[in-house]
Amino acid sequence: MDSSTFPKCQKCKEGDLVPLSDFGNQGAAIHYKAWVCTNPECGYNLKIRNGDVYINEPIGSGVNNMRQRNPVNY
């Protein structure tokens, strides 16, 4: 998908809606699981979870979701 084909955000009319992908519980790719506005001041988002569509859920930085690394014992 070329960046010139992304749809305009209908909320702010300034950003583009870009698709995000993820992986399922068993590692299968899930393409276009979410669409997010590129305008950081807008924050509009649309997500699919378990077949349901969620609009404008809070967006976090993901820092708290990072897995803790196990320390290596020598």
PyMOL commands that set and color helices and strands:
alter all, ss='L'
color gray80, all
select helices_A, chain A and resi 3-5+63-65
alter helices_A, ss='H'
color red, helices_A
select strands_A, chain A and resi 17-23+29-37+45-49+52-55
alter strands_A, ss='S'
color yellow, strands_A
deselect
rebuild
show_as cartoon
